[in-house]
Amino acid sequence: MTRERPQTIFLDAVGTIIGLKESVGSIYSSFAKAYGVTVDPILIDQAFRSNFGKSRPLAFADAQIEEINYLEFSWWKNLVSSCFTTVVEIEQFSDWDIFFAELYQYFATVEPWIVYPDVPIALEQWYFQKIQLGVISNFDSRLEPLLEDLGLRDYFQSLTISSQVGIAKPNPEIFKLALAKHNCQPQNAWHIGDSQKDDYQGASGVGIKAFLLKR
């Protein structure tokens, strides 16, 4: 990285500062066993990647605040249903609705997540340098309490989450919203993320200095 010091550094969340301890397929298949369903985690992984890539963004334009949690839950329920339908019959589950509710809540806990070991070091250094920090994420409302429970929330002056603002990366408007929260011009900001399209191209497109992170 260059030695110039930005006013603000934005970071992606999943895949950049936090990640899963196991694959999505491993977690989904483990939960499925408790409901009488045995599935190959590799096949579930493949189905997840395929269906996630085809899903509409996790963003709800014009939604009322009180609707957001329900819309997030429904978005993920549809995605997970599509993943399992690719591999098994949903009717094999003893209770699909309860299965999904437990799975959804599990990802709101710290149990499946890790904080990448280089992250606290970097956050501490930037905090010491008085650089403002923000998260821009195509995730949902579970992110803020999750970051709190992982001991990371206090580092960030802002969280800009796609499901809450109704816009998802790489749409330039989500980056502009985040910049406005810090009263920061694009040329005075950095963005770090692991997606070529959503993070690197999205941030670069509005004039933010972008860094592509390869975990």
N, C-alpha and C positions, 0 to 999 in steps of 0.2 A: 504494500500500500504506500501511497505517497505520504510525505511528512506534513502536508498541510493539515490544519486542524479544522474540521467542520463545526458549524454551530450545532447541528443536529445529526444524529445517526439513527436511521430507521432499520429495524430488523424484522425479517419474517419470523414466524413462530415455529411451526412443526417442520422439522428437517433442518432447521437453522439453529435455534436455541434449545429446543427440546425434541426428543424422538421417542419412539416406542422401543421397549425392551425386547419384544418379540414381534414377529410379523403379524399383520392384520389377520391373515389366514390362520395362524396358530391360535390367536386369541379367539376369533370367531368359532373355530372348530372345537376349542376347549369348552366354551360356553354351550355349544350345541349338544355336547355329550350329556350334559345334565338334563336335557330335554328329549333324550332318546334318539338323537340323530348323530350318526357318524359320517363325517365328511373329510375329504383329503384337504389339508391346509394349503397345499400348493395350488389345487384347483380353485379354492376360495380366493387365494391371493391373486390369481390370474383374473378371476371374475371381478374382483374388486377394482383392479387397475383398469380393466376394460370399461366397467360401468361407471366408475368415477370419472374417467376421461370423457365419457359421453354425457354426463349429467350437466344440467344447467348450473350456473354459478350458485354458490351458497350465499345468495343475496336476494332481498325481497323489497324491491322498489315500491314505494308508496304504502308499505305496511304500517299499521299502527303499532306503537311500542308494546301494547299489551298482547299483540299477536305474535311477536317475534319468537318467543320460546316454543309455542306450538308449531310454528312454521319450521323452525330448526329441527325439532323432533320428527316432524313429518318428512322433511327432506332426507334425513338420515335413515328413517324407517323404510322409505321407498328404495333408497340405495342398497341397504342391507338385504331387503327382500329380493331385489334384482340379482344380487350376488348369489344368494342361496338358491333361487329359482333356476339359475344356470346349472346348478350341480345336483340338487335334490328337489323333491316335492315339499312345499311348505307345509302340507297337511301332515307330514311325518312328525312335526313338532307337537309335543303334548299341549303346549300353549304358546303360540307364536308371539302374542302381544306381551305376555309377561317376560318371555325370553328376550325380546328386543328391549323392553324397558330396563331390564337388568344390565344388558350389554351397554346400552346408552349411558346409564349411570356410572358404569365401571370406568368409562373413558373420562368421566368428570373427576375421578379420584387420581391420586398420585401413583397408584399401584402400577399401571402399565407404562409409566413414563420415566424417562431419564433426562437429566440436564447434561448436555455435552460438557465434558470436563474443561474445555477451553473457555466456555461461556462466562462463568463467574469471574475468571481472571480478567477477561476483556471488559466486562461490565464494571468491575472495580476500577480498572485503569481509566476508563472513560469518565466514571463518576469523579475520580480524583482530578481529572483534567477539566471538570465542570462542563462537559459536553452533554447537551440534552439528548435523551434517548426516547424512542418511540417504537411501538410494534405496529406493523401493517400486516394483517393476516386474513386469509380467506378461510376463516374458521367461524366459530359460533360463540354464544354467550358463556359457554363453559370455560372459555380461555382465561378470563380475568381471575375467577376464584382458583383455577388451576395454577396460574402463575403465582398467586398469593401463597398457596399451599406448598409450592416448590421453592419458596423463598426468593422469587425473582421480581415480584410486582413492584416493589419500592424503587427499583432502578429506573422505571419507565415513567416519564411525565405524561405520556399519552398512549392509548390503545385505539387503533382504528381497525375495527373488525367488520368484515364484509357483510355478515348477516344483519348487523345492527345499522349500518349506514346505507344499505341497499345497493352497494356497488362493490364489485370484486376486481382484484388484480387480474389482468394487466390494464384495466380501464384507467386512463390517466386521472379521472376525477377522484379516485380513492387516494392517490398520492397527493393531489392538491388539497384535499380535506386534511390529510395528515400534516402537510406543510403549514396550513393555516393555523392549526392548533399550537404550533411553535412560533408563529409569526416569522417563518423562515423562507427565504428565497431558495429555489431549486439549486442554484449554484453553490449554496452554502450547506448543502445536505449530502449525506451518503446514504445508500441503501445496501443492505447485505441480505442475500437470500439464496436459496438452493434451486430455484426454478429459472431456467433460461428465459422462458416466455413471461411468466407472471412477475418475476422479480427483476431480472437483469434488463430485459427489454422494456418492461413496464416502467421502471424507474428512469431508465435512460431516456425514454420517450418524452418525459417532462423536464429533462435537464438535470436530473439528480445523478451524481456520480455513483455508479452501480458496481457492486462486486458480486461475482457469482461464486458461491461456496459449494464445494464438492465434498460431501461427507464420505 
